[in-house]
Amino acid sequence: MNGLSDVRLTLQARELEQEQRATVFLASARLGHRWNRFWMRLHTRRQLLELDDHALKDVGLSRAQALEEALKPFWKR
């Protein structure tokens, strides 16, 4: 191999490495975002159980609707 081919291979290897890092970063960011949504759903659904009838009326929910929503698994919308 001549020197030019070595430089090209080195540059290509660096580019591939950078692409892999970017892919891993994006995948972990998506996973983190999804986990945050799951956690928020779980937290807010639990808080629905603590609301009194007056507060539920303010947000436009009946006790039955709040209970139905609060009992959903965190991964369901």
mmCIF file of the N, C-alpha and C atoms, coordinates in Angstrom:
data_MODEL
# 
_entry.id   MODEL 
# 
loop_
_atom_site.group_PDB 
_atom_site.id 
_atom_site.type_symbol 
_atom_site.label_atom_id 
_atom_site.label_alt_id 
_atom_site.label_comp_id 
_atom_site.label_asym_id 
_atom_site.label_entity_id 
_atom_site.label_seq_id 
_atom_site.pdbx_PDB_ins_code 
_atom_site.Cartn_x 
_atom_site.Cartn_y 
_atom_site.Cartn_z 
_atom_site.occupancy 
_atom_site.B_iso_or_equiv 
_atom_site.pdbx_formal_charge 
_atom_site.auth_seq_id 
_atom_site.auth_comp_id 
_atom_site.auth_asym_id 
_atom_site.auth_atom_id 
_atom_site.pdbx_PDB_model_num 
ATOM 1   N N  . MET A 1 1  ? 0.846   -1.192 0.000  1.00 0.00 ? 1  MET A N  1 
ATOM 2   C CA . MET A 1 1  ? 0.000   0.000  0.000  1.00 0.00 ? 1  MET A CA 1 
ATOM 3   C C  . MET A 1 1  ? 0.878   1.238  0.000  1.00 0.00 ? 1  MET A C  1 
ATOM 4   N N  . ASN A 1 2  ? 0.400   2.242  -0.642 1.00 0.00 ? 2  ASN A N  1 
ATOM 5   C CA . ASN A 1 2  ? 1.153   3.484  -0.617 1.00 0.00 ? 2  ASN A CA 1 
ATOM 6   C C  . ASN A 1 2  ? 0.630   4.357  0.523  1.00 0.00 ? 2  ASN A C  1 
ATOM 7   N N  . GLY A 1 3  ? 1.275   5.448  0.779  1.00 0.00 ? 3  GLY A N  1 
ATOM 8   C CA . GLY A 1 3  ? 0.929   6.330  1.883  1.00 0.00 ? 3  GLY A CA 1 
ATOM 9   C C  . GLY A 1 3  ? -0.456  6.925  1.767  1.00 0.00 ? 3  GLY A C  1 
ATOM 10  N N  . LEU A 1 4  ? -0.898  7.199  0.561  1.00 0.00 ? 4  LEU A N  1 
ATOM 11  C CA . LEU A 1 4  ? -2.216  7.797  0.350  1.00 0.00 ? 4  LEU A CA 1 
ATOM 12  C C  . LEU A 1 4  ? -3.326  6.832  0.764  1.00 0.00 ? 4  LEU A C  1 
ATOM 13  N N  . SER A 1 5  ? -3.166  5.561  0.453  1.00 0.00 ? 5  SER A N  1 
ATOM 14  C CA . SER A 1 5  ? -4.167  4.567  0.849  1.00 0.00 ? 5  SER A CA 1 
ATOM 15  C C  . SER A 1 5  ? -4.243  4.449  2.361  1.00 0.00 ? 5  SER A C  1 
ATOM 16  N N  . ASP A 1 6  ? -3.103  4.506  3.044  1.00 0.00 ? 6  ASP A N  1 
ATOM 17  C CA . ASP A 1 6  ? -3.086  4.436  4.508  1.00 0.00 ? 6  ASP A CA 1 
ATOM 18  C C  . ASP A 1 6  ? -3.846  5.609  5.119  1.00 0.00 ? 6  ASP A C  1 
ATOM 19  N N  . VAL A 1 7  ? -3.656  6.793  4.553  1.00 0.00 ? 7  VAL A N  1 
ATOM 20  C CA . VAL A 1 7  ? -4.342  7.983  5.060  1.00 0.00 ? 7  VAL A CA 1 
ATOM 21  C C  . VAL A 1 7  ? -5.843  7.848  4.847  1.00 0.00 ? 7  VAL A C  1 
ATOM 22  N N  . ARG A 1 8  ? -6.243  7.379  3.683  1.00 0.00 ? 8  ARG A N  1 
ATOM 23  C CA . ARG A 1 8  ? -7.670  7.195  3.401  1.00 0.00 ? 8  ARG A CA 1 
ATOM 24  C C  . ARG A 1 8  ? -8.300  6.197  4.365  1.00 0.00 ? 8  ARG A C  1 
ATOM 25  N N  . LEU A 1 9  ? -7.628  5.082  4.606  1.00 0.00 ? 9  LEU A N  1 
ATOM 26  C CA . LEU A 1 9  ? -8.153  4.074  5.528  1.00 0.00 ? 9  LEU A CA 1 
ATOM 27  C C  . LEU A 1 9  ? -8.266  4.626  6.948  1.00 0.00 ? 9  LEU A C  1 
ATOM 28  N N  . THR A 1 10 ? -7.269  5.409  7.352  1.00 0.00 ? 10 THR A N  1 
ATOM 29  C CA . THR A 1 10 ? -7.300  5.994  8.686  1.00 0.00 ? 10 THR A CA 1 
ATOM 30  C C  . THR A 1 10 ? -8.459  6.978  8.808  1.00 0.00 ? 10 THR A C  1 
ATOM 31  N N  . LEU A 1 11 ? -8.630  7.834  7.797  1.00 0.00 ? 11 LEU A N  1 
ATOM 32  C CA . LEU A 1 11 ? -9.727  8.799  7.828  1.00 0.00 ? 11 LEU A CA 1 
ATOM 33  C C  . LEU A 1 11 ? -11.082 8.098  7.791  1.00 0.00 ? 11 LEU A C  1 
ATOM 34  N N  . GLN A 1 12 ? -11.201 7.059  6.980  1.00 0.00 ? 12 GLN A N  1 
ATOM 35  C CA . GLN A 1 12 ? -12.456 6.337  6.901  1.00 0.00 ? 12 GLN A CA 1 
ATOM 36  C C  . GLN A 1 12 ? -12.767 5.654  8.235  1.00 0.00 ? 12 GLN A C  1 
ATOM 37  N N  . ALA A 1 13 ? -11.768 5.098  8.874  1.00 0.00 ? 13 ALA A N  1 
ATOM 38  C CA . ALA A 1 13 ? -11.969 4.456  10.174 1.00 0.00 ? 13 ALA A CA 1 
ATOM 39  C C  . ALA A 1 13 ? -12.442 5.473  11.201 1.00 0.00 ? 13 ALA A C  1 
ATOM 40  N N  . ARG A 1 14 ? -11.872 6.670  11.194 1.00 0.00 ? 14 ARG A N  1 
ATOM 41  C CA . ARG A 1 14 ? -12.298 7.726  12.120 1.00 0.00 ? 14 ARG A CA 1 
ATOM 42  C C  . ARG A 1 14 ? -13.744 8.141  11.855 1.00 0.00 ? 14 ARG A C  1 
ATOM 43  N N  . GLU A 1 15 ? -14.100 8.281  10.571 1.00 0.00 ? 15 GLU A N  1 
ATOM 44  C CA . GLU A 1 15 ? -15.469 8.661  10.227 1.00 0.00 ? 15 GLU A CA 1 
ATOM 45  C C  . GLU A 1 15 ? -16.467 7.601  10.692 1.00 0.00 ? 15 GLU A C  1 
ATOM 46  N N  . LEU A 1 16 ? -16.125 6.337  10.495 1.00 0.00 ? 16 LEU A N  1 
ATOM 47  C CA . LEU A 1 16 ? -17.000 5.262  10.942 1.00 0.00 ? 16 LEU A CA 1 
ATOM 48  C C  . LEU A 1 16 ? -17.154 5.272  12.461 1.00 0.00 ? 16 LEU A C  1 
ATOM 49  N N  . GLU A 1 17 ? -16.055 5.525  13.146 1.00 0.00 ? 17 GLU A N  1 
ATOM 50  C CA . GLU A 1 17 ? -16.089 5.599  14.609 1.00 0.00 ? 17 GLU A CA 1 
ATOM 51  C C  . GLU A 1 17 ? -17.007 6.731  15.072 1.00 0.00 ? 17 GLU A C  1 
ATOM 52  N N  . GLN A 1 18 ? -16.908 7.886  14.432 1.00 0.00 ? 18 GLN A N  1 
ATOM 53  C CA . GLN A 1 18 ? -17.752 9.025  14.792 1.00 0.00 ? 18 GLN A CA 1 
ATOM 54  C C  . GLN A 1 18 ? -19.224 8.729  14.519 1.00 0.00 ? 18 GLN A C  1 
ATOM 55  N N  . GLU A 1 19 ? -19.502 8.073  13.412 1.00 0.00 ? 19 GLU A N  1 
ATOM 56  C CA . GLU A 1 19 ? -20.887 7.707  13.097 1.00 0.00 ? 19 GLU A CA 1 
ATOM 57  C C  . GLU A 1 19 ? -21.447 6.744  14.137 1.00 0.00 ? 19 GLU A C  1 
ATOM 58  N N  . GLN A 1 20 ? -20.624 5.791  14.562 1.00 0.00 ? 20 GLN A N  1 
ATOM 59  C CA . GLN A 1 20 ? -21.074 4.831  15.569 1.00 0.00 ? 20 GLN A CA 1 
ATOM 60  C C  . GLN A 1 20 ? -21.352 5.533  16.892 1.00 0.00 ? 20 GLN A C  1 
ATOM 61  N N  . ARG A 1 21 ? -20.489 6.448  17.277 1.00 0.00 ? 21 ARG A N  1 
ATOM 62  C CA . ARG A 1 21 ? -20.706 7.196  18.520 1.00 0.00 ? 21 ARG A CA 1 
ATOM 63  C C  . ARG A 1 21 ? -21.994 8.002  18.456 1.00 0.00 ? 21 ARG A C  1 
ATOM 64  N N  . ALA A 1 22 ? -22.235 8.645  17.317 1.00 0.00 ? 22 ALA A N  1 
ATOM 65  C CA . ALA A 1 22 ? -23.451 9.441  17.152 1.00 0.00 ? 22 ALA A CA 1 
ATOM 66  C C  . ALA A 1 22 ? -24.691 8.550  17.222 1.00 0.00 ? 22 ALA A C  1 
ATOM 67  N N  . THR A 1 23 ? -24.623 7.379  16.622 1.00 0.00 ? 23 THR A N  1 
ATOM 68  C CA . THR A 1 23 ? -25.745 6.442  16.645 1.00 0.00 ? 23 THR A CA 1 
ATOM 69  C C  . THR A 1 23 ? -26.028 5.981  18.065 1.00 0.00 ? 23 THR A C  1 
ATOM 70  N N  . VAL A 1 24 ? -24.996 5.645  18.804 1.00 0.00 ? 24 VAL A N  1 
ATOM 71  C CA . VAL A 1 24 ? -25.159 5.202  20.191 1.00 0.00 ? 24 VAL A CA 1 
ATOM 72  C C  . VAL A 1 24 ? -25.729 6.329  21.040 1.00 0.00 ? 24 VAL A C  1 
ATOM 73  N N  . PHE A 1 25 ? -25.250 7.548  20.834 1.00 0.00 ? 25 PHE A N  1 
ATOM 74  C CA . PHE A 1 25 ? -25.743 8.694  21.592 1.00 0.00 ? 25 PHE A CA 1 
ATOM 75  C C  . PHE A 1 25 ? -27.235 8.922  21.324 1.00 0.00 ? 25 PHE A C  1 
ATOM 76  N N  . LEU A 1 26 ? -27.623 8.892  20.057 1.00 0.00 ? 26 LEU A N  1 
ATOM 77  C CA . LEU A 1 26 ? -29.038 9.102  19.709 1.00 0.00 ? 26 LEU A CA 1 
ATOM 78  C C  . LEU A 1 26 ? -29.923 8.004  20.283 1.00 0.00 ? 26 LEU A C  1 
ATOM 79  N N  . ALA A 1 27 ? -29.449 6.772  20.230 1.00 0.00 ? 27 ALA A N  1 
ATOM 80  C CA . ALA A 1 27 ? -30.238 5.663  20.773 1.00 0.00 ? 27 ALA A CA 1 
ATOM 81  C C  . ALA A 1 27 ? -30.408 5.813  22.280 1.00 0.00 ? 27 ALA A C  1 
ATOM 82  N N  . SER A 1 28 ? -29.359 6.204  22.981 1.00 0.00 ? 28 SER A N  1 
ATOM 83  C CA . SER A 1 28 ? -29.473 6.369  24.431 1.00 0.00 ? 28 SER A CA 1 
ATOM 84  C C  . SER A 1 28 ? -30.340 7.578  24.774 1.00 0.00 ? 28 SER A C  1 
ATOM 85  N N  . ALA A 1 29 ? -30.295 8.626  23.955 1.00 0.00 ? 29 ALA A N  1 
ATOM 86  C CA . ALA A 1 29 ? -31.142 9.792  24.191 1.00 0.00 ? 29 ALA A CA 1 
ATOM 87  C C  . ALA A 1 29 ? -32.613 9.427  24.012 1.00 0.00 ? 29 ALA A C  1 
ATOM 88  N N  . ARG A 1 30 ? -32.911 8.629  22.990 1.00 0.00 ? 30 ARG A N  1 
ATOM 89  C CA . ARG A 1 30 ? -34.297 8.189  22.776 1.00 0.00 ? 30 ARG A CA 1 
ATOM 90  C C  . ARG A 1 30 ? -34.781 7.336  23.937 1.00 0.00 ? 30 ARG A C  1 
ATOM 91  N N  . LEU A 1 31 ? -33.928 6.438  24.381 1.00 0.00 ? 31 LEU A N  1 
ATOM 92  C CA . LEU A 1 31 ? -34.288 5.572  25.499 1.00 0.00 ? 31 LEU A CA 1 
ATOM 93  C C  . LEU A 1 31 ? -34.522 6.405  26.756 1.00 0.00 ? 31 LEU A C  1 
ATOM 94  N N  . GLY A 1 32 ? -33.668 7.389  26.995 1.00 0.00 ? 32 GLY A N  1 
ATOM 95  C CA . GLY A 1 32 ? -33.843 8.260  28.151 1.00 0.00 ? 32 GLY A CA 1 
ATOM 96  C C  . GLY A 1 32 ? -35.131 9.046  28.070 1.00 0.00 ? 32 GLY A C  1 
ATOM 97  N N  . HIS A 1 33 ? -35.442 9.548  26.886 1.00 0.00 ? 33 HIS A N  1 
ATOM 98  C CA . HIS A 1 33 ? -36.675 10.317 26.684 1.00 0.00 ? 33 HIS A CA 1 
ATOM 99  C C  . HIS A 1 33 ? -37.895 9.429  26.921 1.00 0.00 ? 33 HIS A C  1 
ATOM 100 N N  . ARG A 1 34 ? -37.842 8.210  26.399 1.00 0.00 ? 34 ARG A N  1 
ATOM 101 C CA . ARG A 1 34 ? -38.959 7.285  26.565 1.00 0.00 ? 34 ARG A CA 1 
ATOM 102 C C  . ARG A 1 34 ? -39.127 6.918  28.039 1.00 0.00 ? 34 ARG A C  1 
ATOM 103 N N  . TRP A 1 35 ? -38.026 6.681  28.728 1.00 0.00 ? 35 TRP A N  1 
ATOM 104 C CA . TRP A 1 35 ? -38.102 6.340  30.144 1.00 0.00 ? 35 TRP A CA 1 
ATOM 105 C C  . TRP A 1 35 ? -38.691 7.507  30.949 1.00 0.00 ? 35 TRP A C  1 
ATOM 106 N N  . ASN A 1 36 ? -38.319 8.732  30.604 1.00 0.00 ? 36 ASN A N  1 
ATOM 107 C CA . ASN A 1 36 ? -38.882 9.905  31.283 1.00 0.00 ? 36 ASN A CA 1 
ATOM 108 C C  . ASN A 1 36 ? -40.382 9.992  31.088 1.00 0.00 ? 36 ASN A C  1 
ATOM 109 N N  . ARG A 1 37 ? -40.870 9.691  29.891 1.00 0.00 ? 37 ARG A N  1 
ATOM 110 C CA . ARG A 1 37 ? -42.316 9.700  29.643 1.00 0.00 ? 37 ARG A CA 1 
ATOM 111 C C  . ARG A 1 37 ? -43.015 8.633  30.477 1.00 0.00 ? 37 ARG A C  1 
ATOM 112 N N  . PHE A 1 38 ? -42.426 7.439  30.545 1.00 0.00 ? 38 PHE A N  1 
ATOM 113 C CA . PHE A 1 38 ? -43.007 6.368  31.350 1.00 0.00 ? 38 PHE A CA 1 
ATOM 114 C C  . PHE A 1 38 ? -43.091 6.781  32.815 1.00 0.00 ? 38 PHE A C  1 
ATOM 115 N N  . TRP A 1 39 ? -41.997 7.361  33.305 1.00 0.00 ? 39 TRP A N  1 
ATOM 116 C CA . TRP A 1 39 ? -41.952 7.782  34.700 1.00 0.00 ? 39 TRP A CA 1 
ATOM 117 C C  . TRP A 1 39 ? -42.997 8.863  34.977 1.00 0.00 ? 39 TRP A C  1 
ATOM 118 N N  . MET A 1 40 ? -43.145 9.809  34.072 1.00 0.00 ? 40 MET A N  1 
ATOM 119 C CA . MET A 1 40 ? -44.122 10.883 34.235 1.00 0.00 ? 40 MET A CA 1 
ATOM 120 C C  . MET A 1 40 ? -45.542 10.320 34.262 1.00 0.00 ? 40 MET A C  1 
ATOM 121 N N  . ARG A 1 41 ? -45.828 9.374  33.374 1.00 0.00 ? 41 ARG A N  1 
ATOM 122 C CA . ARG A 1 41 ? -47.159 8.757  33.381 1.00 0.00 ? 41 ARG A CA 1 
ATOM 123 C C  . ARG A 1 41 ? -47.448 8.067  34.701 1.00 0.00 ? 41 ARG A C  1 
ATOM 124 N N  . LEU A 1 42 ? -46.480 7.308  35.186 1.00 0.00 ? 42 LEU A N  1 
ATOM 125 C CA . LEU A 1 42 ? -46.659 6.600  36.446 1.00 0.00 ? 42 LEU A CA 1 
ATOM 126 C C  . LEU A 1 42 ? -46.908 7.589  37.580 1.00 0.00 ? 42 LEU A C  1 
ATOM 127 N N  . HIS A 1 43 ? -46.121 8.619  37.638 1.00 0.00 ? 43 HIS A N  1 
ATOM 128 C CA . HIS A 1 43 ? -46.228 9.628  38.698 1.00 0.00 ? 43 HIS A CA 1 
ATOM 129 C C  . HIS A 1 43 ? -47.575 10.361 38.654 1.00 0.00 ? 43 HIS A C  1 
ATOM 130 N N  . THR A 1 44 ? -47.978 10.817 37.478 1.00 0.00 ? 44 THR A N  1 
ATOM 131 C CA . THR A 1 44 ? -49.220 11.587 37.382 1.00 0.00 ? 44 THR A CA 1 
ATOM 132 C C  . THR A 1 44 ? -50.447 10.705 37.614 1.00 0.00 ? 44 THR A C  1 
ATOM 133 N N  . ARG A 1 45 ? -50.373 9.452  37.190 1.00 0.00 ? 45 ARG A N  1 
ATOM 134 C CA . ARG A 1 45 ? -51.505 8.551  37.433 1.00 0.00 ? 45 ARG A CA 1 
ATOM 135 C C  . ARG A 1 45 ? -51.665 8.253  38.923 1.00 0.00 ? 45 ARG A C  1 
ATOM 136 N N  . ARG A 1 46 ? -50.571 8.137  39.615 1.00 0.00 ? 46 ARG A N  1 
ATOM 137 C CA . ARG A 1 46 ? -50.660 7.946  41.072 1.00 0.00 ? 46 ARG A CA 1 
ATOM 138 C C  . ARG A 1 46 ? -51.241 9.182  41.748 1.00 0.00 ? 46 ARG A C  1 
ATOM 139 N N  . GLN A 1 47 ? -50.884 10.353 41.244 1.00 0.00 ? 47 GLN A N  1 
ATOM 140 C CA . GLN A 1 47 ? -51.408 11.578 41.831 1.00 0.00 ? 47 GLN A CA 1 
ATOM 141 C C  . GLN A 1 47 ? -52.909 11.722 41.612 1.00 0.00 ? 47 GLN A C  1 
ATOM 142 N N  . LEU A 1 48 ? -53.426 11.162 40.531 1.00 0.00 ? 48 LEU A N  1 
ATOM 143 C CA . LEU A 1 48 ? -54.875 11.198 40.297 1.00 0.00 ? 48 LEU A CA 1 
ATOM 144 C C  . LEU A 1 48 ? -55.628 10.543 41.448 1.00 0.00 ? 48 LEU A C  1 
ATOM 145 N N  . LEU A 1 49 ? -55.051 9.492  42.006 1.00 0.00 ? 49 LEU A N  1 
ATOM 146 C CA . LEU A 1 49 ? -55.711 8.786  43.105 1.00 0.00 ? 49 LEU A CA 1 
ATOM 147 C C  . LEU A 1 49 ? -55.811 9.652  44.362 1.00 0.00 ? 49 LEU A C  1 
ATOM 148 N N  . GLU A 1 50 ? -54.939 10.634 44.482 1.00 0.00 ? 50 GLU A N  1 
ATOM 149 C CA . GLU A 1 50 ? -54.908 11.481 45.673 1.00 0.00 ? 50 GLU A CA 1 
ATOM 150 C C  . GLU A 1 50 ? -55.834 12.694 45.576 1.00 0.00 ? 50 GLU A C  1 
ATOM 151 N N  . LEU A 1 51 ? -56.371 12.963 44.395 1.00 0.00 ? 51 LEU A N  1 
ATOM 152 C CA . LEU A 1 51 ? -57.227 14.132 44.229 1.00 0.00 ? 51 LEU A CA 1 
ATOM 153 C C  . LEU A 1 51 ? -58.603 13.892 44.852 1.00 0.00 ? 51 LEU A C  1 
ATOM 154 N N  . ASP A 1 52 ? -59.141 14.934 45.471 1.00 0.00 ? 52 ASP A N  1 
ATOM 155 C CA . ASP A 1 52 ? -60.501 14.816 46.014 1.00 0.00 ? 52 ASP A CA 1 
ATOM 156 C C  . ASP A 1 52 ? -61.511 15.087 44.886 1.00 0.00 ? 52 ASP A C  1 
ATOM 157 N N  . ASP A 1 53 ? -62.793 14.906 45.191 1.00 0.00 ? 53 ASP A N  1 
ATOM 158 C CA . ASP A 1 53 ? -63.833 15.057 44.168 1.00 0.00 ? 53 ASP A CA 1 
ATOM 159 C C  . ASP A 1 53 ? -63.884 16.461 43.589 1.00 0.00 ? 53 ASP A C  1 
ATOM 160 N N  . HIS A 1 54 ? -63.635 17.475 44.425 1.00 0.00 ? 54 HIS A N  1 
ATOM 161 C CA . HIS A 1 54 ? -63.652 18.862 43.942 1.00 0.00 ? 54 HIS A CA 1 
ATOM 162 C C  . HIS A 1 54 ? -62.525 19.088 42.927 1.00 0.00 ? 54 HIS A C  1 
ATOM 163 N N  . ALA A 1 55 ? -61.321 18.599 43.234 1.00 0.00 ? 55 ALA A N  1 
ATOM 164 C CA . ALA A 1 55 ? -60.192 18.760 42.309 1.00 0.00 ? 55 ALA A CA 1 
ATOM 165 C C  . ALA A 1 55 ? -60.431 17.985 41.015 1.00 0.00 ? 55 ALA A C  1 
ATOM 166 N N  . LEU A 1 56 ? -61.008 16.797 41.114 1.00 0.00 ? 56 LEU A N  1 
ATOM 167 C CA . LEU A 1 56 ? -61.322 16.028 39.910 1.00 0.00 ? 56 LEU A CA 1 
ATOM 168 C C  . LEU A 1 56 ? -62.336 16.763 39.044 1.00 0.00 ? 56 LEU A C  1 
ATOM 169 N N  . LYS A 1 57 ? -63.310 17.388 39.688 1.00 0.00 ? 57 LYS A N  1 
ATOM 170 C CA . LYS A 1 57 ? -64.309 18.148 38.940 1.00 0.00 ? 57 LYS A CA 1 
ATOM 171 C C  . LYS A 1 57 ? -63.647 19.317 38.209 1.00 0.00 ? 57 LYS A C  1 
ATOM 172 N N  . ASP A 1 58 ? -62.652 19.942 38.851 1.00 0.00 ? 58 ASP A N  1 
ATOM 173 C CA . ASP A 1 58 ? -61.928 21.053 38.223 1.00 0.00 ? 58 ASP A CA 1 
ATOM 174 C C  . ASP A 1 58 ? -61.217 20.625 36.941 1.00 0.00 ? 58 ASP A C  1 
ATOM 175 N N  . VAL A 1 59 ? -60.695 19.413 36.928 1.00 0.00 ? 59 VAL A N  1 
ATOM 176 C CA . VAL A 1 59 ? -59.993 18.946 35.728 1.00 0.00 ? 59 VAL A CA 1 
ATOM 177 C C  . VAL A 1 59 ? -60.911 18.195 34.773 1.00 0.00 ? 59 VAL A C  1 
ATOM 178 N N  . GLY A 1 60 ? -62.189 18.061 35.140 1.00 0.00 ? 60 GLY A N  1 
ATOM 179 C CA . GLY A 1 60 ? -63.167 17.471 34.242 1.00 0.00 ? 60 GLY A CA 1 
ATOM 180 C C  . GLY A 1 60 ? -63.213 15.957 34.241 1.00 0.00 ? 60 GLY A C  1 
ATOM 181 N N  . LEU A 1 61 ? -62.859 15.347 35.371 1.00 0.00 ? 61 LEU A N  1 
ATOM 182 C CA . LEU A 1 61 ? -62.894 13.892 35.469 1.00 0.00 ? 61 LEU A CA 1 
ATOM 183 C C  . LEU A 1 61 ? -63.807 13.446 36.595 1.00 0.00 ? 61 LEU A C  1 
ATOM 184 N N  . SER A 1 62 ? -64.438 12.304 36.389 1.00 0.00 ? 62 SER A N  1 
ATOM 185 C CA . SER A 1 62 ? -65.197 11.700 37.480 1.00 0.00 ? 62 SER A CA 1 
ATOM 186 C C  . SER A 1 62 ? -64.246 10.803 38.267 1.00 0.00 ? 62 SER A C  1 
ATOM 187 N N  . ARG A 1 63 ? -64.690 10.351 39.418 1.00 0.00 ? 63 ARG A N  1 
ATOM 188 C CA . ARG A 1 63 ? -63.864 9.450  40.224 1.00 0.00 ? 63 ARG A CA 1 
ATOM 189 C C  . ARG A 1 63 ? -63.594 8.153  39.448 1.00 0.00 ? 63 ARG A C  1 
ATOM 190 N N  . ALA A 1 64 ? -64.611 7.653  38.738 1.00 0.00 ? 64 ALA A N  1 
ATOM 191 C CA . ALA A 1 64 ? -64.449 6.417  37.955 1.00 0.00 ? 64 ALA A CA 1 
ATOM 192 C C  . ALA A 1 64 ? -63.426 6.596  36.827 1.00 0.00 ? 64 ALA A C  1 
ATOM 193 N N  . GLN A 1 65 ? -63.467 7.742  36.152 1.00 0.00 ? 65 GLN A N  1 
ATOM 194 C CA . GLN A 1 65 ? -62.513 8.011  35.069 1.00 0.00 ? 65 GLN A CA 1 
ATOM 195 C C  . GLN A 1 65 ? -61.093 8.120  35.623 1.00 0.00 ? 65 GLN A C  1 
ATOM 196 N N  . ALA A 1 66 ? -60.955 8.794  36.760 1.00 0.00 ? 66 ALA A N  1 
ATOM 197 C CA . ALA A 1 66 ? -59.631 8.940  37.382 1.00 0.00 ? 66 ALA A CA 1 
ATOM 198 C C  . ALA A 1 66 ? -59.091 7.585  37.808 1.00 0.00 ? 66 ALA A C  1 
ATOM 199 N N  . LEU A 1 67 ? -59.938 6.752  38.360 1.00 0.00 ? 67 LEU A N  1 
ATOM 200 C CA . LEU A 1 67 ? -59.522 5.422  38.784 1.00 0.00 ? 67 LEU A CA 1 
ATOM 201 C C  . LEU A 1 67 ? -59.118 4.568  37.578 1.00 0.00 ? 67 LEU A C  1 
ATOM 202 N N  . GLU A 1 68 ? -59.896 4.653  36.518 1.00 0.00 ? 68 GLU A N  1 
ATOM 203 C CA . GLU A 1 68 ? -59.569 3.915  35.299 1.00 0.00 ? 68 GLU A CA 1 
ATOM 204 C C  . GLU A 1 68 ? -58.204 4.340  34.749 1.00 0.00 ? 68 GLU A C  1 
ATOM 205 N N  . GLU A 1 69 ? -57.972 5.636  34.696 1.00 0.00 ? 69 GLU A N  1 
ATOM 206 C CA . GLU A 1 69 ? -56.698 6.151  34.191 1.00 0.00 ? 69 GLU A CA 1 
ATOM 207 C C  . GLU A 1 69 ? -55.539 5.769  35.117 1.00 0.00 ? 69 GLU A C  1 
ATOM 208 N N  . ALA A 1 70 ? -55.761 5.868  36.415 1.00 0.00 ? 70 ALA A N  1 
ATOM 209 C CA . ALA A 1 70 ? -54.696 5.599  37.386 1.00 0.00 ? 70 ALA A CA 1 
ATOM 210 C C  . ALA A 1 70 ? -54.292 4.131  37.398 1.00 0.00 ? 70 ALA A C  1 
ATOM 211 N N  . LEU A 1 71 ? -55.190 3.256  37.031 1.00 0.00 ? 71 LEU A N  1 
ATOM 212 C CA . LEU A 1 71 ? -54.901 1.820  37.058 1.00 0.00 ? 71 LEU A CA 1 
ATOM 213 C C  . LEU A 1 71 ? -54.256 1.301  35.757 1.00 0.00 ? 71 LEU A C  1 
ATOM 214 N N  . LYS A 1 72 ? -54.132 2.169  34.772 1.00 0.00 ? 72 LYS A N  1 
ATOM 215 C CA . LYS A 1 72 ? -53.458 1.763  33.542 1.00 0.00 ? 72 LYS A CA 1 
ATOM 216 C C  . LYS A 1 72 ? -51.972 1.531  33.824 1.00 0.00 ? 72 LYS A C  1 
ATOM 217 N N  . PRO A 1 73 ? -51.350 0.580  33.147 1.00 0.00 ? 73 PRO A N  1 
ATOM 218 C CA . PRO A 1 73 ? -49.899 0.409  33.280 1.00 0.00 ? 73 PRO A CA 1 
ATOM 219 C C  . PRO A 1 73 ? -49.169 1.630  32.733 1.00 0.00 ? 73 PRO A C  1 
ATOM 220 N N  . PHE A 1 74 ? -48.000 1.927  33.254 1.00 0.00 ? 74 PHE A N  1 
ATOM 221 C CA . PHE A 1 74 ? -47.265 3.134  32.864 1.00 0.00 ? 74 PHE A CA 1 
ATOM 222 C C  . PHE A 1 74 ? -46.856 3.140  31.408 1.00 0.00 ? 74 PHE A C  1 
ATOM 223 N N  . TRP A 1 75 ? -46.785 1.989  30.781 1.00 0.00 ? 75 TRP A N  1 
ATOM 224 C CA . TRP A 1 75 ? -46.350 1.954  29.382 1.00 0.00 ? 75 TRP A CA 1 
ATOM 225 C C  . TRP A 1 75 ? -47.497 2.199  28.399 1.00 0.00 ? 75 TRP A C  1 
ATOM 226 N N  . LYS A 1 76 ? -48.728 2.226  28.897 1.00 0.00 ? 76 LYS A N  1 
ATOM 227 C CA . LYS A 1 76 ? -49.872 2.504  28.016 1.00 0.00 ? 76 LYS A CA 1 
ATOM 228 C C  . LYS A 1 76 ? -50.203 3.971  28.021 1.00 0.00 ? 76 LYS A C  1 
ATOM 229 N N  . ARG A 1 77 ? -50.639 4.488  26.888 1.00 0.00 ? 77 ARG A N  1 
ATOM 230 C CA . ARG A 1 77 ? -51.022 5.895  26.790 1.00 0.00 ? 77 ARG A CA 1 
ATOM 231 C C  . ARG A 1 77 ? -52.389 6.104  27.332 1.00 0.00 ? 77 ARG A C  1 
# 
